[in-house]
Amino acid sequence: MCNLETEGTKFGCGHYKVTRKLRKIDCFNQYCIHSVYHPRNCPDCHCERYFGPDARETITHRTADYCVSCQYWFKDGASQRR
């Protein structure tokens, strides 16, 4: 599974949002579609399609605000279903 080195924003809720992908770190595995070793003509490809966790996250901006996902639940006063 290949990984990325990224830059992004760190929110007050603790989440990190990628703003720029700097470079890919190749896993050199023929079963990973992002690798240079994956064959171009892979028949009926069921190979790994997702990147692994970021190898390095460089925080370029910090904010006390919550991310969009958390804002609804923690800041806007979402009420419990009745």
N, CA, C and O atoms as a Maestro MAE file, in Angstrom:
{
 s_m_m2io_version
 :::
 2.0.0
}

f_m_ct {
 s_m_title
 :::
 protein
 m_atom[328] {
  # First column is atom index #
  i_m_mmod_type
  r_m_x_coord
  r_m_y_coord
  r_m_z_coord
  i_m_residue_number
  s_m_chain_name
  s_m_pdb_residue_name
  s_m_pdb_atom_name
  i_m_atomic_number
  :::
  1 25 0.848 -1.170 0.000 1 A "MET " " N  " 7
  2 3 0.000 0.000 0.000 1 A "MET " " CA " 6
  3 2 0.895 1.235 0.000 1 A "MET " " C  " 6
  4 15 1.694 1.434 0.915 1 A "MET " " O  " 8
  5 25 0.757 2.042 -1.011 2 A "CYS " " N  " 7
  6 3 1.552 3.269 -1.120 2 A "CYS " " CA " 6
  7 2 1.070 4.314 -0.106 2 A "CYS " " C  " 6
  8 15 -0.060 4.244 0.376 2 A "CYS " " O  " 8
  9 25 1.916 5.259 0.203 3 A "ASN " " N  " 7
  10 3 1.600 6.321 1.153 3 A "ASN " " CA " 6
  11 2 1.878 7.679 0.527 3 A "ASN " " C  " 6
  12 15 2.540 7.778 -0.506 3 A "ASN " " O  " 8
  13 25 1.361 8.727 1.167 4 A "LEU " " N  " 7
  14 3 1.565 10.096 0.695 4 A "LEU " " CA " 6
  15 2 2.235 10.938 1.770 4 A "LEU " " C  " 6
  16 15 2.099 10.676 2.965 4 A "LEU " " O  " 8
  17 25 2.949 11.938 1.325 5 A "GLU " " N  " 7
  18 3 3.406 13.015 2.208 5 A "GLU " " CA " 6
  19 2 2.529 14.200 1.867 5 A "GLU " " C  " 6
  20 15 2.420 14.576 0.700 5 A "GLU " " O  " 8
  21 25 1.894 14.802 2.883 6 A "THR " " N  " 7
  22 3 0.906 15.847 2.643 6 A "THR " " CA " 6
  23 2 1.143 17.092 3.479 6 A "THR " " C  " 6
  24 15 1.887 17.073 4.460 6 A "THR " " O  " 8
  25 25 0.490 18.177 3.068 7 A "GLU " " N  " 7
  26 3 0.386 19.401 3.850 7 A "GLU " " CA " 6
  27 2 -1.091 19.621 4.103 7 A "GLU " " C  " 6
  28 15 -1.928 19.248 3.280 7 A "GLU " " O  " 8
  29 25 -1.420 20.228 5.246 8 A "GLY " " N  " 7
  30 3 -2.831 20.446 5.517 8 A "GLY " " CA " 6
  31 2 -3.103 21.327 6.710 8 A "GLY " " C  " 6
  32 15 -2.197 21.920 7.296 8 A "GLY " " O  " 8
  33 25 -4.386 21.399 7.059 9 A "THR " " N  " 7
  34 3 -4.889 22.233 8.149 9 A "THR " " CA " 6
  35 2 -5.265 21.361 9.331 9 A "THR " " C  " 6
  36 15 -5.912 20.328 9.160 9 A "THR " " O  " 8
  37 25 -4.868 21.765 10.529 10 A "LYS " " N  " 7
  38 3 -5.231 21.076 11.769 10 A "LYS " " CA " 6
  39 2 -6.326 21.887 12.436 10 A "LYS " " C  " 6
  40 15 -6.139 23.067 12.732 10 A "LYS " " O  " 8
  41 25 -7.472 21.256 12.673 11 A "PHE " " N  " 7
  42 3 -8.628 21.932 13.254 11 A "PHE " " CA " 6
  43 2 -8.667 21.772 14.770 11 A "PHE " " C  " 6
  44 15 -7.991 20.910 15.331 11 A "PHE " " O  " 8
  45 25 -9.457 22.604 15.419 12 A "GLY " " N  " 7
  46 3 -9.608 22.574 16.864 12 A "GLY " " CA " 6
  47 2 -10.182 21.273 17.384 12 A "GLY " " C  " 6
  48 15 -9.961 20.925 18.543 12 A "GLY " " O  " 8
  49 25 -10.912 20.549 16.557 13 A "CYS " " N  " 7
  50 3 -11.497 19.269 16.949 13 A "CYS " " CA " 6
  51 2 -10.477 18.136 16.880 13 A "CYS " " C  " 6
  52 15 -10.742 17.026 17.343 13 A "CYS " " O  " 8
  53 25 -9.304 18.422 16.297 14 A "GLY " " N  " 7
  54 3 -8.264 17.410 16.195 14 A "GLY " " CA " 6
  55 2 -8.122 16.802 14.808 14 A "GLY " " C  " 6
  56 15 -7.133 16.120 14.536 14 A "GLY " " O  " 8
  57 25 -9.084 17.034 13.929 15 A "HIS " " N  " 7
  58 3 -9.000 16.484 12.581 15 A "HIS " " CA " 6
  59 2 -7.974 17.235 11.736 15 A "HIS " " C  " 6
  60 15 -7.694 18.412 11.963 15 A "HIS " " O  " 8
  61 25 -7.429 16.529 10.765 16 A "TYR " " N  " 7
  62 3 -6.435 17.066 9.830 16 A "TYR " " CA " 6
  63 2 -7.014 16.944 8.434 16 A "TYR " " C  " 6
  64 15 -7.444 15.863 8.032 16 A "TYR " " O  " 8
  65 25 -7.030 18.051 7.683 17 A "LYS " " N  " 7
  66 3 -7.553 18.046 6.310 17 A "LYS " " CA " 6
  67 2 -6.422 18.363 5.346 17 A "LYS " " C  " 6
  68 15 -5.752 19.388 5.466 17 A "LYS " " O  " 8
  69 25 -6.224 17.467 4.391 18 A "VAL " " N  " 7
  70 3 -5.162 17.626 3.392 18 A "VAL " " CA " 6
  71 2 -5.505 18.776 2.460 18 A "VAL " " C  " 6
  72 15 -6.610 18.842 1.921 18 A "VAL " " O  " 8
  73 25 -4.547 19.688 2.273 19 A "THR " " N  " 7
  74 3 -4.721 20.774 1.313 19 A "THR " " CA " 6
  75 2 -3.812 20.590 0.102 19 A "THR " " C  " 6
  76 15 -4.072 21.140 -0.968 19 A "THR " " O  " 8
  77 25 -2.735 19.806 0.278 20 A "ARG " " N  " 7
  78 3 -1.808 19.576 -0.835 20 A "ARG " " CA " 6
  79 2 -1.072 18.255 -0.643 20 A "ARG " " C  " 6
  80 15 -0.562 17.970 0.441 20 A "ARG " " O  " 8
  81 25 -1.020 17.455 -1.699 21 A "LYS " " N  " 7
  82 3 -0.262 16.209 -1.692 21 A "LYS " " CA " 6
  83 2 1.118 16.503 -2.254 21 A "LYS " " C  " 6
  84 15 1.240 16.936 -3.400 21 A "LYS " " O  " 8
  85 25 2.163 16.273 -1.459 22 A "LEU " " N  " 7
  86 3 3.520 16.618 -1.865 22 A "LEU " " CA " 6
  87 2 4.177 15.532 -2.713 22 A "LEU " " C  " 6
  88 15 4.714 15.813 -3.785 22 A "LEU " " O  " 8
  89 25 4.131 14.289 -2.225 23 A "ARG " " N  " 7
  90 3 4.739 13.215 -3.002 23 A "ARG " " CA " 6
  91 2 4.199 11.868 -2.562 23 A "ARG " " C  " 6
  92 15 3.718 11.698 -1.442 23 A "ARG " " O  " 8
  93 25 4.294 10.917 -3.478 24 A "LYS " " N  " 7
  94 3 3.857 9.547 -3.210 24 A "LYS " " CA " 6
  95 2 5.073 8.712 -2.841 24 A "LYS " " C  " 6
  96 15 6.130 8.840 -3.460 24 A "LYS " " O  " 8
  97 25 4.929 7.860 -1.839 25 A "ILE " " N  " 7
  98 3 5.971 6.920 -1.464 25 A "ILE " " CA " 6
  99 2 5.520 5.549 -1.953 25 A "ILE " " C  " 6
  100 15 4.523 5.006 -1.477 25 A "ILE " " O  " 8
  101 25 6.257 4.999 -2.898 26 A "ASP " " N  " 7
  102 3 5.883 3.749 -3.553 26 A "ASP " " CA " 6
  103 2 6.162 2.543 -2.651 26 A "ASP " " C  " 6
  104 15 7.197 2.477 -1.988 26 A "ASP " " O  " 8
  105 25 5.227 1.598 -2.638 27 A "CYS " " N  " 7
  106 3 5.392 0.377 -1.841 27 A "CYS " " CA " 6
  107 2 6.066 -0.738 -2.648 27 A "CYS " " C  " 6
  108 15 6.445 -1.766 -2.088 27 A "CYS " " O  " 8
  109 25 6.213 -0.537 -3.955 28 A "PHE " " N  " 7
  110 3 6.844 -1.499 -4.855 28 A "PHE " " CA " 6
  111 2 6.150 -2.862 -4.831 28 A "PHE " " C  " 6
  112 15 6.807 -3.901 -4.890 28 A "PHE " " O  " 8
  113 25 4.823 -2.848 -4.744 29 A "ASN " " N  " 7
  114 3 4.035 -4.073 -4.700 29 A "ASN " " CA " 6
  115 2 3.222 -4.185 -5.983 29 A "ASN " " C  " 6
  116 15 2.537 -3.236 -6.364 29 A "ASN " " O  " 8
  117 25 3.289 -5.325 -6.647 30 A "GLN " " N  " 7
  118 3 2.566 -5.506 -7.904 30 A "GLN " " CA " 6
  119 2 1.053 -5.566 -7.722 30 A "GLN " " C  " 6
  120 15 0.314 -5.468 -8.702 30 A "GLN " " O  " 8
  121 25 0.582 -5.725 -6.489 31 A "TYR " " N  " 7
  122 3 -0.859 -5.781 -6.222 31 A "TYR " " CA " 6
  123 2 -1.440 -4.453 -5.742 31 A "TYR " " C  " 6
  124 15 -2.576 -4.411 -5.270 31 A "TYR " " O  " 8
  125 25 -0.688 -3.390 -5.857 32 A "CYS " " N  " 7
  126 3 -1.143 -2.034 -5.494 32 A "CYS " " CA " 6
  127 2 -1.230 -1.212 -6.779 32 A "CYS " " C  " 6
  128 15 -0.226 -1.048 -7.473 32 A "CYS " " O  " 8
  129 25 -2.418 -0.694 -7.104 33 A "ILE " " N  " 7
  130 3 -2.584 0.002 -8.392 33 A "ILE " " CA " 6
  131 2 -1.805 1.315 -8.467 33 A "ILE " " C  " 6
  132 15 -1.607 1.841 -9.562 33 A "ILE " " O  " 8
  133 25 -1.363 1.850 -7.343 34 A "HIS " " N  " 7
  134 3 -0.609 3.102 -7.332 34 A "HIS " " CA " 6
  135 2 0.893 2.890 -7.516 34 A "HIS " " C  " 6
  136 15 1.634 3.848 -7.735 34 A "HIS " " O  " 8
  137 25 1.340 1.640 -7.428 35 A "SER " " N  " 7
  138 3 2.762 1.329 -7.507 35 A "SER " " CA " 6
  139 2 3.249 1.271 -8.956 35 A "SER " " C  " 6
  140 15 2.484 0.968 -9.872 35 A "SER " " O  " 8
  141 25 4.535 1.566 -9.140 36 A "VAL " " N  " 7
  142 3 5.135 1.452 -10.474 36 A "VAL " " CA " 6
  143 2 5.247 -0.012 -10.907 36 A "VAL " " C  " 6
  144 15 5.387 -0.286 -12.099 36 A "VAL " " O  " 8
  145 25 5.189 -0.950 -9.972 37 A "TYR " " N  " 7
  146 3 5.273 -2.374 -10.278 37 A "TYR " " CA " 6
  147 2 3.930 -2.999 -10.660 37 A "TYR " " C  " 6
  148 15 3.891 -4.159 -11.068 37 A "TYR " " O  " 8
  149 25 2.843 -2.261 -10.537 38 A "HIS " " N  " 7
  150 3 1.535 -2.797 -10.922 38 A "HIS " " CA " 6
  151 2 1.451 -2.855 -12.447 38 A "HIS " " C  " 6
  152 15 1.704 -1.851 -13.113 38 A "HIS " " O  " 8
  153 25 1.098 -4.020 -13.013 39 A "PRO " " N  " 7
  154 3 1.030 -4.127 -14.473 39 A "PRO " " CA " 6
  155 2 -0.091 -3.261 -15.054 39 A "PRO " " C  " 6
  156 15 -1.186 -3.186 -14.495 39 A "PRO " " O  " 8
  157 25 0.196 -2.616 -16.170 40 A "ARG " " N  " 7
  158 3 -0.804 -1.756 -16.814 40 A "ARG " " CA " 6
  159 2 -1.997 -2.550 -17.329 40 A "ARG " " C  " 6
  160 15 -3.119 -2.045 -17.338 40 A "ARG " " O  " 8
  161 25 -1.771 -3.758 -17.746 41 A "ASN " " N  " 7
  162 3 -2.850 -4.576 -18.298 41 A "ASN " " CA " 6
  163 2 -3.291 -5.654 -17.305 41 A "ASN " " C  " 6
  164 15 -3.428 -6.818 -17.682 41 A "ASN " " O  " 8
  165 25 -3.510 -5.289 -16.070 42 A "CYS " " N  " 7
  166 3 -3.916 -6.217 -15.018 42 A "CYS " " CA " 6
  167 2 -5.340 -6.719 -15.321 42 A "CYS " " C  " 6
  168 15 -6.286 -5.933 -15.269 42 A "CYS " " O  " 8
  169 25 -5.504 -8.010 -15.635 43 A "PRO " " N  " 7
  170 3 -6.827 -8.524 -16.002 43 A "PRO " " CA " 6
  171 2 -7.748 -8.607 -14.789 43 A "PRO " " C  " 6
  172 15 -7.350 -9.104 -13.735 43 A "PRO " " O  " 8
  173 25 -8.974 -8.123 -14.937 44 A "ASP " " N  " 7
  174 3 -9.995 -8.177 -13.877 44 A "ASP " " CA " 6
  175 2 -9.399 -7.715 -12.540 44 A "ASP " " C  " 6
  176 15 -9.429 -8.441 -11.547 44 A "ASP " " O  " 8
  177 25 -8.871 -6.521 -12.540 45 A "CYS " " N  " 7
  178 3 -8.069 -5.981 -11.438 45 A "CYS " " CA " 6
  179 2 -8.856 -5.859 -10.126 45 A "CYS " " C  " 6
  180 15 -9.829 -5.111 -10.029 45 A "CYS " " O  " 8
  181 25 -8.404 -6.616 -9.126 46 A "HIS " " N  " 7
  182 3 -8.949 -6.534 -7.768 46 A "HIS " " CA " 6
  183 2 -7.840 -6.129 -6.802 46 A "HIS " " C  " 6
  184 15 -7.865 -6.481 -5.623 46 A "HIS " " O  " 8
  185 25 -6.888 -5.401 -7.313 47 A "CYS " " N  " 7
  186 3 -5.725 -5.000 -6.521 47 A "CYS " " CA " 6
  187 2 -6.070 -3.875 -5.542 47 A "CYS " " C  " 6
  188 15 -7.128 -3.251 -5.631 47 A "CYS " " O  " 8
  189 25 -5.151 -3.636 -4.611 48 A "GLU " " N  " 7
  190 3 -5.315 -2.603 -3.581 48 A "GLU " " CA " 6
  191 2 -5.495 -1.241 -4.239 48 A "GLU " " C  " 6
  192 15 -4.670 -0.835 -5.057 48 A "GLU " " O  " 8
  193 25 -6.575 -0.528 -3.888 49 A "ARG " " N  " 7
  194 3 -6.904 0.740 -4.534 49 A "ARG " " CA " 6
  195 2 -6.723 1.966 -3.632 49 A "ARG " " C  " 6
  196 15 -6.853 3.096 -4.102 49 A "ARG " " O  " 8
  197 25 -6.432 1.764 -2.377 50 A "TYR " " N  " 7
  198 3 -6.377 2.879 -1.432 50 A "TYR " " CA " 6
  199 2 -4.955 3.118 -0.941 50 A "TYR " " C  " 6
  200 15 -4.148 2.193 -0.857 50 A "TYR " " O  " 8
  201 25 -4.668 4.361 -0.621 51 A "PHE " " N  " 7
  202 3 -3.384 4.710 -0.022 51 A "PHE " " CA " 6
  203 2 -3.407 4.352 1.454 51 A "PHE " " C  " 6
  204 15 -4.469 4.330 2.076 51 A "PHE " " O  " 8
  205 25 -2.242 4.074 2.011 52 A "GLY " " N  " 7
  206 3 -2.119 3.844 3.438 52 A "GLY " " CA " 6
  207 2 -2.150 5.181 4.169 52 A "GLY " " C  " 6
  208 15 -2.343 6.222 3.542 52 A "GLY " " O  " 8
  209 25 -1.965 5.164 5.482 53 A "PRO " " N  " 7
  210 3 -1.937 6.422 6.233 53 A "PRO " " CA " 6
  211 2 -0.798 7.309 5.742 53 A "PRO " " C  " 6
  212 15 0.224 6.819 5.260 53 A "PRO " " O  " 8
  213 25 -0.985 8.603 5.869 54 A "ASP " " N  " 7
  214 3 0.043 9.536 5.408 54 A "ASP " " CA " 6
  215 2 1.374 9.239 6.099 54 A "ASP " " C  " 6
  216 15 1.429 9.054 7.315 54 A "ASP " " O  " 8
  217 25 2.424 9.199 5.318 55 A "ALA " " N  " 7
  218 3 3.758 8.956 5.866 55 A "ALA " " CA " 6
  219 2 4.228 10.171 6.664 55 A "ALA " " C  " 6
  220 15 4.923 10.036 7.671 55 A "ALA " " O  " 8
  221 25 3.837 11.363 6.196 56 A "ARG " " N  " 7
  222 3 4.175 12.595 6.907 56 A "ARG " " CA " 6
  223 2 3.087 13.620 6.659 56 A "ARG " " C  " 6
  224 15 2.693 13.865 5.519 56 A "ARG " " O  " 8
  225 25 2.606 14.215 7.734 57 A "GLU " " N  " 7
  226 3 1.602 15.277 7.653 57 A "GLU " " CA " 6
  227 2 2.246 16.572 8.147 57 A "GLU " " C  " 6
  228 15 2.581 16.691 9.326 57 A "GLU " " O  " 8
  229 25 2.417 17.525 7.258 58 A "THR " " N  " 7
  230 3 2.985 18.820 7.621 58 A "THR " " CA " 6
  231 2 1.837 19.798 7.815 58 A "THR " " C  " 6
  232 15 1.080 20.065 6.882 58 A "THR " " O  " 8
  233 25 1.707 20.330 9.020 59 A "ILE " " N  " 7
  234 3 0.624 21.268 9.326 59 A "ILE " " CA " 6
  235 2 1.044 22.664 8.865 59 A "ILE " " C  " 6
  236 15 2.016 23.230 9.364 59 A "ILE " " O  " 8
  237 25 0.293 23.206 7.905 60 A "THR " " N  " 7
  238 3 0.607 24.528 7.368 60 A "THR " " CA " 6
  239 2 -0.281 25.612 7.973 60 A "THR " " C  " 6
  240 15 0.021 26.801 7.873 60 A "THR " " O  " 8
  241 25 -1.384 25.187 8.603 61 A "HIS " " N  " 7
  242 3 -2.303 26.154 9.204 61 A "HIS " " CA " 6
  243 2 -3.019 25.483 10.368 61 A "HIS " " C  " 6
  244 15 -3.471 24.345 10.245 61 A "HIS " " O  " 8
  245 25 -3.126 26.180 11.496 62 A "ARG " " N  " 7
  246 3 -3.887 25.706 12.658 62 A "ARG " " CA " 6
  247 2 -5.041 26.663 12.891 62 A "ARG " " C  " 6
  248 15 -4.898 27.878 12.755 62 A "ARG " " O  " 8
  249 25 -6.180 26.102 13.243 63 A "THR " " N  " 7
  250 3 -7.336 26.926 13.540 63 A "THR " " CA " 6
  251 2 -8.077 26.345 14.738 63 A "THR " " C  " 6
  252 15 -8.105 25.129 14.931 63 A "THR " " O  " 8
  253 25 -8.673 27.216 15.536 64 A "ALA " " N  " 7
  254 3 -9.460 26.772 16.684 64 A "ALA " " CA " 6
  255 2 -10.850 26.315 16.255 64 A "ALA " " C  " 6
  256 15 -11.564 25.686 17.037 64 A "ALA " " O  " 8
  257 25 -11.237 26.624 15.023 65 A "ASP " " N  " 7
  258 3 -12.545 26.212 14.513 65 A "ASP " " CA " 6
  259 2 -12.600 24.700 14.359 65 A "ASP " " C  " 6
  260 15 -11.577 24.033 14.209 65 A "ASP " " O  " 8
  261 25 -13.830 24.174 14.399 66 A "TYR " " N  " 7
  262 3 -14.036 22.756 14.157 66 A "TYR " " CA " 6
  263 2 -14.144 22.520 12.655 66 A "TYR " " C  " 6
  264 15 -14.510 23.427 11.907 66 A "TYR " " O  " 8
  265 25 -13.829 21.310 12.214 67 A "CYS " " N  " 7
  266 3 -13.980 20.963 10.800 67 A "CYS " " CA " 6
  267 2 -15.473 20.895 10.467 67 A "CYS " " C  " 6
  268 15 -16.317 20.906 11.363 67 A "CYS " " O  " 8
  269 25 -15.785 20.827 9.189 68 A "VAL " " N  " 7
  270 3 -17.181 20.829 8.739 68 A "VAL " " CA " 6
  271 2 -17.961 19.660 9.336 68 A "VAL " " C  " 6
  272 15 -19.118 19.822 9.723 68 A "VAL " " O  " 8
  273 25 -17.340 18.488 9.414 69 A "SER " " N  " 7
  274 3 -18.031 17.308 9.954 69 A "SER " " CA " 6
  275 2 -18.364 17.458 11.431 69 A "SER " " C  " 6
  276 15 -19.450 17.068 11.860 69 A "SER " " O  " 8
  277 25 -17.458 18.010 12.203 70 A "CYS " " N  " 7
  278 3 -17.666 18.136 13.650 70 A "CYS " " CA " 6
  279 2 -18.491 19.358 14.023 70 A "CYS " " C  " 6
  280 15 -19.126 19.375 15.078 70 A "CYS " " O  " 8
  281 25 -18.491 20.363 13.189 71 A "GLN " " N  " 7
  282 3 -19.174 21.613 13.519 71 A "GLN " " CA " 6
  283 2 -20.653 21.377 13.815 71 A "GLN " " C  " 6
  284 15 -21.187 21.934 14.774 71 A "GLN " " O  " 8
  285 25 -21.313 20.567 13.011 72 A "TYR " " N  " 7
  286 3 -22.734 20.292 13.216 72 A "TYR " " CA " 6
  287 2 -22.972 19.639 14.567 72 A "TYR " " C  " 6
  288 15 -23.885 20.032 15.293 72 A "TYR " " O  " 8
  289 25 -22.161 18.647 14.913 73 A "TRP " " N  " 7
  290 3 -22.392 17.866 16.123 73 A "TRP " " CA " 6
  291 2 -21.983 18.578 17.401 73 A "TRP " " C  " 6
  292 15 -22.626 18.402 18.436 73 A "TRP " " O  " 8
  293 25 -20.940 19.368 17.347 74 A "PHE " " N  " 7
  294 3 -20.419 19.930 18.591 74 A "PHE " " CA " 6
  295 2 -20.611 21.428 18.764 74 A "PHE " " C  " 6
  296 15 -20.625 21.918 19.893 74 A "PHE " " O  " 8
  297 25 -20.758 22.160 17.677 75 A "LYS " " N  " 7
  298 3 -20.874 23.605 17.792 75 A "LYS " " CA " 6
  299 2 -22.298 24.117 17.536 75 A "LYS " " C  " 6
  300 15 -22.732 25.078 18.171 75 A "LYS " " O  " 8
  301 25 -23.020 23.485 16.615 76 A "ASP " " N  " 7
  302 3 -24.336 23.977 16.244 76 A "ASP " " CA " 6
  303 2 -25.463 23.451 17.123 76 A "ASP " " C  " 6
  304 15 -26.629 23.753 16.871 76 A "ASP " " O  " 8
  305 25 -25.144 22.685 18.129 77 A "GLY " " N  " 7
  306 3 -26.163 22.216 19.062 77 A "GLY " " CA " 6
  307 2 -27.116 21.207 18.469 77 A "GLY " " C  " 6
  308 15 -28.333 21.352 18.593 77 A "GLY " " O  " 8
  309 25 -26.579 20.183 17.823 78 A "ALA " " N  " 7
  310 3 -27.439 19.143 17.267 78 A "ALA " " CA " 6
  311 2 -28.224 18.501 18.399 78 A "ALA " " C  " 6
  312 15 -27.662 18.163 19.441 78 A "ALA " " O  " 8
  313 25 -29.504 18.336 18.194 79 A "SER " " N  " 7
  314 3 -30.335 17.756 19.255 79 A "SER " " CA " 6
  315 2 -30.521 16.263 19.020 79 A "SER " " C  " 6
  316 15 -30.435 15.769 17.896 79 A "SER " " O  " 8
  317 25 -30.776 15.574 20.110 80 A "GLN " " N  " 7
  318 3 -30.966 14.136 20.060 80 A "GLN " " CA " 6
  319 2 -32.312 13.820 19.441 80 A "GLN " " C  " 6
  320 15 -33.273 14.566 19.625 80 A "GLN " " O  " 8
  321 25 -32.390 12.697 18.692 81 A "ARG " " N  " 7
  322 3 -33.674 12.275 18.116 81 A "ARG " " CA " 6
  323 2 -34.611 11.846 19.217 81 A "ARG " " C  " 6
  324 15 -34.193 11.272 20.223 81 A "ARG " " O  " 8
  325 25 -35.890 12.132 19.015 82 A "ARG " " N  " 7
  326 3 -36.875 11.742 20.036 82 A "ARG " " CA " 6
  327 2 -37.734 10.622 19.557 82 A "ARG " " C  " 6
  328 15 -38.616 10.165 20.284 82 A "ARG " " O  " 8
  :::
 }
 m_bond[327] {
  # First column is bond index #
  i_m_from
  i_m_to
  i_m_order
  :::
  1 1 2 1
  2 2 3 1
  3 3 4 2
  4 3 5 1
  5 5 6 1
  6 6 7 1
  7 7 8 2
  8 7 9 1
  9 9 10 1
  10 10 11 1
  11 11 12 2
  12 11 13 1
  13 13 14 1
  14 14 15 1
  15 15 16 2
  16 15 17 1
  17 17 18 1
  18 18 19 1
  19 19 20 2
  20 19 21 1
  21 21 22 1
  22 22 23 1
  23 23 24 2
  24 23 25 1
  25 25 26 1
  26 26 27 1
  27 27 28 2
  28 27 29 1
  29 29 30 1
  30 30 31 1
  31 31 32 2
  32 31 33 1
  33 33 34 1
  34 34 35 1
  35 35 36 2
  36 35 37 1
  37 37 38 1
  38 38 39 1
  39 39 40 2
  40 39 41 1
  41 41 42 1
  42 42 43 1
  43 43 44 2
  44 43 45 1
  45 45 46 1
  46 46 47 1
  47 47 48 2
  48 47 49 1
  49 49 50 1
  50 50 51 1
  51 51 52 2
  52 51 53 1
  53 53 54 1
  54 54 55 1
  55 55 56 2
  56 55 57 1
  57 57 58 1
  58 58 59 1
  59 59 60 2
  60 59 61 1
  61 61 62 1
  62 62 63 1
  63 63 64 2
  64 63 65 1
  65 65 66 1
  66 66 67 1
  67 67 68 2
  68 67 69 1
  69 69 70 1
  70 70 71 1
  71 71 72 2
  72 71 73 1
  73 73 74 1
  74 74 75 1
  75 75 76 2
  76 75 77 1
  77 77 78 1
  78 78 79 1
  79 79 80 2
  80 79 81 1
  81 81 82 1
  82 82 83 1
  83 83 84 2
  84 83 85 1
  85 85 86 1
  86 86 87 1
  87 87 88 2
  88 87 89 1
  89 89 90 1
  90 90 91 1
  91 91 92 2
  92 91 93 1
  93 93 94 1
  94 94 95 1
  95 95 96 2
  96 95 97 1
  97 97 98 1
  98 98 99 1
  99 99 100 2
  100 99 101 1
  101 101 102 1
  102 102 103 1
  103 103 104 2
  104 103 105 1
  105 105 106 1
  106 106 107 1
  107 107 108 2
  108 107 109 1
  109 109 110 1
  110 110 111 1
  111 111 112 2
  112 111 113 1
  113 113 114 1
  114 114 115 1
  115 115 116 2
  116 115 117 1
  117 117 118 1
  118 118 119 1
  119 119 120 2
  120 119 121 1
  121 121 122 1
  122 122 123 1
  123 123 124 2
  124 123 125 1
  125 125 126 1
  126 126 127 1
  127 127 128 2
  128 127 129 1
  129 129 130 1
  130 130 131 1
  131 131 132 2
  132 131 133 1
  133 133 134 1
  134 134 135 1
  135 135 136 2
  136 135 137 1
  137 137 138 1
  138 138 139 1
  139 139 140 2
  140 139 141 1
  141 141 142 1
  142 142 143 1
  143 143 144 2
  144 143 145 1
  145 145 146 1
  146 146 147 1
  147 147 148 2
  148 147 149 1
  149 149 150 1
  150 150 151 1
  151 151 152 2
  152 151 153 1
  153 153 154 1
  154 154 155 1
  155 155 156 2
  156 155 157 1
  157 157 158 1
  158 158 159 1
  159 159 160 2
  160 159 161 1
  161 161 162 1
  162 162 163 1
  163 163 164 2
  164 163 165 1
  165 165 166 1
  166 166 167 1
  167 167 168 2
  168 167 169 1
  169 169 170 1
  170 170 171 1
  171 171 172 2
  172 171 173 1
  173 173 174 1
  174 174 175 1
  175 175 176 2
  176 175 177 1
  177 177 178 1
  178 178 179 1
  179 179 180 2
  180 179 181 1
  181 181 182 1
  182 182 183 1
  183 183 184 2
  184 183 185 1
  185 185 186 1
  186 186 187 1
  187 187 188 2
  188 187 189 1
  189 189 190 1
  190 190 191 1
  191 191 192 2
  192 191 193 1
  193 193 194 1
  194 194 195 1
  195 195 196 2
  196 195 197 1
  197 197 198 1
  198 198 199 1
  199 199 200 2
  200 199 201 1
  201 201 202 1
  202 202 203 1
  203 203 204 2
  204 203 205 1
  205 205 206 1
  206 206 207 1
  207 207 208 2
  208 207 209 1
  209 209 210 1
  210 210 211 1
  211 211 212 2
  212 211 213 1
  213 213 214 1
  214 214 215 1
  215 215 216 2
  216 215 217 1
  217 217 218 1
  218 218 219 1
  219 219 220 2
  220 219 221 1
  221 221 222 1
  222 222 223 1
  223 223 224 2
  224 223 225 1
  225 225 226 1
  226 226 227 1
  227 227 228 2
  228 227 229 1
  229 229 230 1
  230 230 231 1
  231 231 232 2
  232 231 233 1
  233 233 234 1
  234 234 235 1
  235 235 236 2
  236 235 237 1
  237 237 238 1
  238 238 239 1
  239 239 240 2
  240 239 241 1
  241 241 242 1
  242 242 243 1
  243 243 244 2
  244 243 245 1
  245 245 246 1
  246 246 247 1
  247 247 248 2
  248 247 249 1
  249 249 250 1
  250 250 251 1
  251 251 252 2
  252 251 253 1
  253 253 254 1
  254 254 255 1
  255 255 256 2
  256 255 257 1
  257 257 258 1
  258 258 259 1
  259 259 260 2
  260 259 261 1
  261 261 262 1
  262 262 263 1
  263 263 264 2
  264 263 265 1
  265 265 266 1
  266 266 267 1
  267 267 268 2
  268 267 269 1
  269 269 270 1
  270 270 271 1
  271 271 272 2
  272 271 273 1
  273 273 274 1
  274 274 275 1
  275 275 276 2
  276 275 277 1
  277 277 278 1
  278 278 279 1
  279 279 280 2
  280 279 281 1
  281 281 282 1
  282 282 283 1
  283 283 284 2
  284 283 285 1
  285 285 286 1
  286 286 287 1
  287 287 288 2
  288 287 289 1
  289 289 290 1
  290 290 291 1
  291 291 292 2
  292 291 293 1
  293 293 294 1
  294 294 295 1
  295 295 296 2
  296 295 297 1
  297 297 298 1
  298 298 299 1
  299 299 300 2
  300 299 301 1
  301 301 302 1
  302 302 303 1
  303 303 304 2
  304 303 305 1
  305 305 306 1
  306 306 307 1
  307 307 308 2
  308 307 309 1
  309 309 310 1
  310 310 311 1
  311 311 312 2
  312 311 313 1
  313 313 314 1
  314 314 315 1
  315 315 316 2
  316 315 317 1
  317 317 318 1
  318 318 319 1
  319 319 320 2
  320 319 321 1
  321 321 322 1
  322 322 323 1
  323 323 324 2
  324 323 325 1
  325 325 326 1
  326 326 327 1
  327 327 328 2
  :::
 }
}
